[in-house]
């Protein structure tokens, strides 16, 4: 973009030298050009960010990754800016509200989408008309560009491609499929006209994502994920684990309401149940929270149901059953039971 800046300001310098007008008369025009360059630079950054975000989201969906945390982003005056999504295995991504620039700038940008082709491969599509129509993004040989490989495999050549976008010196959108080594104009396949960064008919730049919505279970209350709506109308949902809210312990099938007293060496069953029933992770582990571990035997410490035996007469231990997956940033969800054996 440095070359693009130089080109614009060079033109202004030439005009000022030709006309007999003071520099002060051009201050507003120069400021306007500076604003225009900033808008276009921001637009390029946004398009490239959207491409990476879209690729990450579709890959997360296809590989079964889950959203582990969502941060709500605000401006300094507490206006909603968007969301930041964290995943179990993928890098976090941000989806922001609004468009770069101001009304009347008519800066236009290509819109990208990812769609499965007739072979089941997730490939890139692009719109040159603000999202009204989309066509496959093609390489020099006329092949579709793989965005996310099928079943974890990255296309026929063993890799997926992340397009890189820029604006050329003459104001045309260009794309690179080799991380910026080579570039080609983005040309409308119907009209054959390269896509200009200056919009037609006053059309402003659109957003890749129309909206982001919370996805609920059939009860309409339990949040189970997030649904992403792209500009082309396609939607996809990524799960968010339903976290544990509480743990309930039962002894031999009866809810434990008080301390347990059992003879030494008597074996009994304890079961820990995680609530709500729709929780995504139902893993439980048991451990001695208070007392001597040598005084009690936990037969299955990594299972919800375990047999337990007190080994020493006259001793007391407190066992804790912990849900492995609790609310992000909150204390562990657990339940406790105190067990004593008489002398």
C-alpha positions as CSV (number, residue, x, y, z in Angstrom):
1,X,0.0,0.0,0.0
2,X,3.0,2.3,0.2
3,X,3.2,2.4,-3.6
4,X,-0.5,3.3,-3.7
5,X,0.0,6.2,-1.3
6,X,2.9,7.5,-3.4
7,X,0.9,7.4,-6.6
8,X,-2.0,9.5,-5.1
9,X,0.2,12.1,-3.6
10,X,2.4,12.4,-6.7
11,X,-0.7,13.2,-8.7
12,X,-1.6,15.9,-6.2
13,X,1.9,17.4,-6.4
14,X,1.8,17.6,-10.2
15,X,-1.7,19.3,-10.1
16,X,-0.4,21.9,-7.6
17,X,2.6,22.7,-9.7
18,X,0.5,23.2,-12.9
19,X,-2.2,25.4,-11.4
20,X,-1.6,28.8,-9.9
21,X,-3.3,28.1,-6.6
22,X,-1.8,28.3,-3.1
23,X,-1.1,25.2,-1.1
24,X,-3.6,26.2,1.5
25,X,-6.4,25.8,-1.0
26,X,-5.5,22.2,-1.4
27,X,-5.4,21.3,2.3
28,X,-8.9,20.0,2.4
29,X,-8.3,18.0,-0.8
30,X,-5.1,16.4,0.6
31,X,-6.8,15.6,3.8
32,X,-9.7,14.0,1.8
33,X,-7.2,11.9,-0.1
34,X,-5.5,10.9,3.1
35,X,-8.8,9.7,4.4
36,X,-9.5,7.9,1.2
37,X,-6.2,6.0,1.4
38,X,-6.8,5.1,5.0
39,X,-10.3,3.8,4.2
40,X,-8.9,1.6,1.4
41,X,-6.1,0.3,3.6
42,X,-8.6,-0.5,6.3
43,X,-10.8,-2.2,3.7
44,X,-7.9,-4.4,2.5
45,X,-7.1,-5.4,6.1
46,X,-10.7,-6.2,6.7
47,X,-11.1,-8.4,3.6
48,X,-7.9,-10.4,4.5
49,X,-9.1,-10.7,8.1
50,X,-12.5,-11.9,6.9
51,X,-10.9,-14.5,4.7
52,X,-8.8,-15.9,7.5
53,X,-11.8,-15.8,9.9
54,X,-14.1,-17.6,7.5
55,X,-11.5,-20.3,6.8
56,X,-10.9,-20.9,10.5
57,X,-14.7,-21.1,11.2
58,X,-15.4,-23.6,8.4
59,X,-12.4,-25.7,9.3
60,X,-13.4,-25.7,13.0
61,X,-16.9,-26.8,12.0
62,X,-15.6,-29.5,9.7
63,X,-13.1,-30.9,12.1
64,X,-15.6,-30.9,15.0
65,X,-13.8,-28.2,17.1
66,X,-15.9,-26.4,19.7
67,X,-16.2,-22.9,20.9
68,X,-14.9,-22.8,24.5
69,X,-15.3,-19.1,25.2
70,X,-16.9,-15.9,23.7
71,X,-15.9,-12.4,24.6
72,X,-18.2,-9.5,23.8
73,X,-16.3,-6.5,22.4
74,X,-17.4,-2.9,23.0
75,X,-16.2,0.5,21.9
76,X,-15.0,3.0,24.4
77,X,-18.5,4.3,24.8
78,X,-19.9,0.8,25.3
79,X,-21.4,0.2,21.9
80,X,-21.2,-3.4,20.7
81,X,-18.3,-3.9,18.3
82,X,-18.6,-7.7,17.8
83,X,-17.4,-10.9,19.3
84,X,-14.1,-12.8,19.8
85,X,-14.5,-16.6,19.6
86,X,-12.0,-19.0,21.3
87,X,-11.8,-22.7,20.2
88,X,-10.5,-25.9,21.7
89,X,-7.8,-26.3,19.0
90,X,-8.0,-23.4,16.5
91,X,-6.7,-19.9,17.0
92,X,-9.3,-17.3,18.2
93,X,-11.1,-15.1,15.6
94,X,-13.0,-11.8,15.8
95,X,-16.2,-10.8,14.0
96,X,-16.8,-7.1,14.2
97,X,-19.9,-5.1,13.4
98,X,-20.1,-2.3,10.9
99,X,-18.0,-1.6,7.8
100,X,-14.8,0.4,7.3
101,X,-15.1,4.0,6.0
102,X,-18.0,6.4,6.1
103,X,-21.2,6.9,4.1
104,X,-20.5,8.2,0.6
105,X,-17.0,6.7,0.3
106,X,-18.4,4.1,-2.1
107,X,-15.4,1.8,-1.4
108,X,-16.3,-1.7,-2.7
109,X,-14.6,-4.9,-1.8
110,X,-14.9,-8.5,-3.0
111,X,-17.0,-10.8,-0.8
112,X,-15.7,-14.3,-0.1
113,X,-17.6,-17.4,0.9
114,X,-16.8,-21.1,1.3
115,X,-19.0,-23.8,-0.2
116,X,-18.7,-27.6,-0.8
117,X,-18.4,-28.4,-4.5
118,X,-19.9,-31.5,-6.2
119,X,-16.9,-33.6,-4.9
120,X,-17.5,-32.5,-1.3
121,X,-14.4,-30.3,-1.1
122,X,-14.8,-26.9,0.6
123,X,-13.7,-24.3,-1.9
124,X,-13.6,-20.5,-2.2
125,X,-16.4,-18.5,-3.9
126,X,-16.3,-14.8,-4.6
127,X,-18.9,-12.1,-5.3
128,X,-18.1,-9.0,-7.4
129,X,-21.5,-7.3,-6.9
130,X,-21.9,-6.9,-3.2
131,X,-23.2,-10.4,-2.5
132,X,-25.9,-10.6,-5.1
133,X,-24.2,-13.4,-7.0
134,X,-21.2,-15.7,-6.2
135,X,-18.9,-17.6,-8.5
136,X,-16.1,-20.1,-7.9
137,X,-12.7,-18.6,-7.3
138,X,-10.5,-20.2,-9.9
139,X,-6.7,-20.6,-10.4
140,X,-4.8,-20.0,-13.7
141,X,-5.8,-23.5,-14.8
142,X,-9.5,-22.9,-14.2
143,X,-9.6,-25.1,-11.1
144,X,-11.5,-24.3,-7.9
145,X,-9.4,-23.1,-4.9
146,X,-9.6,-25.5,-2.0
147,X,-10.3,-23.6,1.3
148,X,-10.6,-26.6,3.7
149,X,-9.7,-30.1,2.8
150,X,-12.4,-32.9,2.9
151,X,-12.2,-35.2,6.0
152,X,-9.1,-33.4,7.2
153,X,-7.2,-33.7,4.0
154,X,-6.2,-30.5,2.3
155,X,-7.2,-31.0,-1.3
156,X,-5.7,-33.0,-4.1
157,X,-2.3,-31.3,-3.8
158,X,-2.2,-31.9,0.0
159,X,-2.8,-28.3,1.1
160,X,-5.5,-25.7,1.3
161,X,-5.1,-22.1,0.1
162,X,-5.7,-18.9,1.9
163,X,-6.2,-16.1,-0.7
164,X,-4.3,-12.8,0.0
165,X,-6.0,-9.6,-1.2
166,X,-4.6,-6.2,-2.1
167,X,-5.4,-3.1,-4.2
168,X,-3.0,-2.4,-7.1
169,X,-1.5,0.9,-8.0
170,X,-4.3,1.6,-10.5
171,X,-7.0,0.8,-7.9
172,X,-7.9,-2.8,-9.0
173,X,-8.5,-5.6,-6.5
174,X,-5.9,-8.3,-6.9
175,X,-5.5,-11.8,-5.4
176,X,-2.5,-14.0,-4.6
177,X,-2.7,-17.8,-4.1
178,X,1.0,-18.1,-3.2
179,X,1.3,-15.8,-0.1
180,X,2.1,-12.7,-2.2
181,X,4.7,-14.1,-4.6
182,X,2.5,-13.4,-7.6
183,X,-0.7,-11.4,-8.1
184,X,-3.6,-11.4,-10.6
185,X,-6.6,-9.0,-11.0
186,X,-9.9,-10.1,-9.7
187,X,-12.0,-10.1,-12.8
188,X,-15.8,-10.5,-13.1
189,X,-16.3,-13.8,-14.9
190,X,-19.4,-12.5,-16.6
191,X,-18.4,-9.0,-17.7
192,X,-14.6,-9.6,-17.8
193,X,-14.1,-6.3,-16.0
194,X,-11.6,-6.1,-13.2
195,X,-13.1,-5.2,-9.8
196,X,-12.3,-1.6,-8.9
197,X,-11.8,-0.5,-5.3
198,X,-14.1,2.5,-6.1
199,X,-17.7,1.3,-6.0
200,X,-20.2,1.6,-8.8
201,X,-23.5,3.5,-8.3
202,X,-22.4,4.6,-4.9
203,X,-22.5,1.1,-3.5
204,X,-20.6,0.8,-0.2
205,X,-18.5,-2.2,0.9
206,X,-20.5,-5.1,2.3
207,X,-19.6,-7.4,5.2
208,X,-18.6,-11.1,4.8
209,X,-20.8,-12.0,7.8
210,X,-24.4,-10.7,7.9
211,X,-25.0,-11.7,11.5
212,X,-23.9,-14.0,14.4
213,X,-26.6,-15.6,16.6
214,X,-26.6,-17.8,19.6
215,X,-27.9,-21.3,18.9
216,X,-30.2,-22.9,21.5
217,X,-31.3,-26.4,22.3
218,X,-34.9,-27.5,21.7
219,X,-35.8,-26.1,25.1
220,X,-35.1,-22.6,23.8
221,X,-33.0,-21.9,26.9
222,X,-29.8,-24.0,26.9
223,X,-27.1,-22.4,24.7
224,X,-25.5,-25.1,22.5
225,X,-23.4,-23.1,20.0
226,X,-23.3,-20.1,17.6
227,X,-24.7,-19.8,14.1
228,X,-22.8,-17.7,11.6
229,X,-24.7,-16.2,8.6
230,X,-22.6,-15.3,5.6
231,X,-23.4,-12.5,3.2
232,X,-24.6,-15.1,0.6
233,X,-27.2,-16.4,3.0
234,X,-25.4,-19.6,3.9
235,X,-25.3,-20.5,7.6
236,X,-23.3,-22.9,9.7
237,X,-23.2,-23.6,13.4
238,X,-20.3,-24.4,15.6
239,X,-21.1,-26.1,18.9
240,X,-20.3,-24.6,22.3
241,X,-20.2,-27.1,25.1
242,X,-23.0,-27.0,27.6
243,X,-21.1,-26.6,30.9
244,X,-21.7,-28.3,34.2
245,X,-23.8,-26.3,36.7
246,X,-23.9,-28.7,39.6
247,X,-23.0,-32.3,40.7
248,X,-25.2,-34.6,42.7
249,X,-23.9,-37.6,44.6
250,X,-25.9,-40.8,45.3
251,X,-25.0,-43.8,47.5
252,X,-26.4,-47.1,46.2
253,X,-28.9,-45.1,44.2
254,X,-30.1,-42.9,47.0
255,X,-29.3,-39.2,47.1
256,X,-26.7,-38.4,49.8
257,X,-28.2,-35.8,52.2
258,X,-25.8,-36.1,55.1
259,X,-22.5,-37.8,56.2
260,X,-22.1,-41.5,55.5
261,X,-21.2,-44.0,58.2
262,X,-20.0,-47.4,57.1
263,X,-18.2,-50.3,58.8
264,X,-14.5,-50.7,57.9
265,X,-13.9,-52.8,54.7
266,X,-17.6,-52.5,53.6
267,X,-17.8,-51.8,49.9
268,X,-20.5,-49.5,48.6
269,X,-21.3,-47.6,45.4
270,X,-21.1,-43.8,44.9
271,X,-22.4,-42.1,41.7
272,X,-22.0,-38.5,40.7
273,X,-24.4,-37.0,38.3
274,X,-23.7,-33.7,36.4
275,X,-26.5,-31.3,35.8
276,X,-28.0,-30.1,33.5
277,X,-28.7,-33.2,31.6
278,X,-27.7,-31.5,28.3
279,X,-24.1,-30.9,29.6
280,X,-21.6,-31.7,26.8
281,X,-18.9,-33.2,29.0
282,X,-20.1,-35.7,31.6
283,X,-16.6,-36.7,32.8
284,X,-16.2,-37.0,36.6
285,X,-13.1,-37.6,38.7
286,X,-13.0,-38.4,42.5
287,X,-10.3,-37.6,45.0
288,X,-9.7,-37.3,48.7
289,X,-10.2,-33.6,49.6
290,X,-9.7,-34.0,53.3
291,X,-8.2,-36.9,55.3
292,X,-5.6,-39.5,54.5
293,X,-5.8,-41.3,51.2
294,X,-4.5,-44.4,52.9
295,X,-7.8,-44.7,54.8
296,X,-10.0,-45.1,51.8
297,X,-10.0,-47.0,48.5
298,X,-11.6,-45.4,45.4
299,X,-12.0,-48.2,42.9
300,X,-12.7,-46.0,39.8
301,X,-11.5,-42.5,40.5
302,X,-12.0,-41.4,36.8
303,X,-15.6,-42.6,36.4
304,X,-18.9,-41.2,37.4
305,X,-19.8,-44.4,39.2
306,X,-17.2,-46.0,41.6
307,X,-17.0,-48.5,44.4
308,X,-15.6,-47.2,47.7
309,X,-14.3,-48.9,50.8
310,X,-13.1,-47.5,54.1
311,X,-9.8,-49.2,55.0
312,X,-9.2,-47.9,58.5
313,X,-11.5,-48.0,61.5
314,X,-12.2,-44.8,63.3
315,X,-11.2,-42.5,60.5
316,X,-13.0,-39.8,58.4
317,X,-12.4,-38.7,54.9
318,X,-14.1,-36.2,52.6
319,X,-14.4,-37.2,49.0
320,X,-14.9,-34.7,46.2
321,X,-16.6,-35.5,42.8
322,X,-15.5,-32.9,40.2
323,X,-16.9,-32.2,36.8
324,X,-14.0,-32.0,34.4
325,X,-15.5,-29.2,32.3
326,X,-16.9,-26.2,34.2
327,X,-17.8,-22.6,33.2
328,X,-14.8,-20.8,31.7
329,X,-12.9,-18.9,34.3
330,X,-15.2,-20.1,37.1
331,X,-14.3,-22.4,40.0
332,X,-14.7,-26.2,39.5
333,X,-18.2,-27.6,39.7
334,X,-18.2,-30.4,42.3
335,X,-20.0,-32.1,45.2
336,X,-18.6,-33.5,48.4
337,X,-19.4,-36.4,50.8
338,X,-18.0,-37.1,54.2
339,X,-17.4,-40.8,55.0
340,X,-16.6,-42.2,58.5
341,X,-16.0,-45.7,59.8
342,X,-16.7,-46.4,63.6
343,X,-14.0,-47.8,65.8
